[in-house]
Structure formats: structure tokens, C-alpha cells
């Protein structure tokens, strides 16, 4: 099993347990569920890549202040 597949399994498991209703809680659970030893190198980049692929990243997106409100 590759590192990316290991990371994907953990992320999907956490997503199913926590859900998407509370994004802060989901991100905290993902932070605590990191399956590898050190947060450094290829494994960490693969972990963050899987999280970005699944939920859009660890940081919530801030609204663009230059965007006009249409409604």
C-alpha cells in the first residue's frame, strides 16, 4: 500500500466519523489522526495533498473582499 493510499484511508475514515457539518472539528480530527511519525517530507506533503483533494485543505477559505455581492 502506498503512502497516498494510507493517507486516503485515514482521511475517508475521519470524514465518515465526523461528517462535514462542523469544518473546524473535522480539521482538528484530521490534524490529530496523522498516521506517520514526523510532519516532514514526502509523507506529510502526501497527507496534505489528500486532505486538499478531499476537503479543500486544512485552512478554511476566506472570502475575497473585492468580490461583489450579487444578491
C-alpha positions as semicolon CSV with decimal commas, in nm:
position;residue;x (nm);y (nm);z (nm)
1;X;0,000;0,000;0,000
2;X;0,137;0,338;-0,094
3;X;0,166;0,634;0,139
4;X;-0,106;0,821;-0,051
5;X;-0,345;0,527;-0,017
6;X;-0,272;0,502;0,357
7;X;-0,341;0,873;0,398
8;X;-0,658;0,850;0,188
9;X;-0,791;0,564;0,404
10;X;-0,739;0,762;0,724
11;X;-0,894;1,080;0,580
12;X;-1,201;0,895;0,449
13;X;-1,247;0,721;0,784
14;X;-1,233;1,051;0,971
15;X;-1,473;1,210;0,720
16;X;-1,725;0,932;0,776
17;X;-1,693;0,955;1,156
18;X;-1,707;1,335;1,191
19;X;-1,903;1,446;0,884
20;X;-1,896;1,784;0,714
21;X;-2,133;1,976;0,942
22;X;-1,856;2,125;1,157
23;X;-1,547;2,200;0,945
24;X;-1,340;2,313;1,245
25;X;-1,400;1,982;1,424
26;X;-1,321;1,790;1,103
27;X;-0,991;1,973;1,056
28;X;-0,897;1,918;1,421
29;X;-0,973;1,546;1,394
30;X;-0,765;1,523;1,076
31;X;-0,477;1,700;1,248
32;X;-0,486;1,451;1,536
33;X;-0,521;1,147;1,308
34;X;-0,192;1,199;1,121
35;X;-0,073;0,839;1,067
36;X;0,301;0,889;1,011
37;X;0,586;0,968;1,251
38;X;0,701;1,317;1,159
39;X;0,525;1,605;0,992
40;X;0,803;1,648;0,741
41;X;0,898;1,536;0,394
42;X;0,710;1,337;0,133
43;X;0,469;1,168;0,373
44;X;0,347;1,498;0,514
45;X;0,311;1,650;0,167
46;X;0,114;1,343;0,056
47;X;-0,110;1,375;0,365
48;X;-0,179;1,742;0,294
49;X;-0,240;1,663;-0,074
50;X;-0,503;1,404;0,013
51;X;-0,672;1,647;0,253
52;X;-0,671;1,917;-0,013
53;X;-0,817;1,673;-0,264
54;X;-1,094;1,560;-0,025
55;X;-1,199;1,873;0,166
56;X;-1,009;2,160;0,007
57;X;-0,722;2,189;0,253
58;X;-0,661;2,243;0,622
59;X;-0,727;2,617;0,616
60;X;-1,079;2,744;0,550
61;X;-1,105;2,970;0,250
62;X;-1,153;3,336;0,331
63;X;-1,399;3,533;0,123
64;X;-1,248;3,771;-0,129
65;X;-1,310;4,129;-0,009
66;X;-1,311;4,251;-0,370
67;X;-1,594;4,016;-0,470
68;X;-1,923;4,196;-0,525
69;X;-2,238;4,068;-0,359
70;X;-2,494;3,990;-0,627
71;X;-2,797;3,918;-0,413
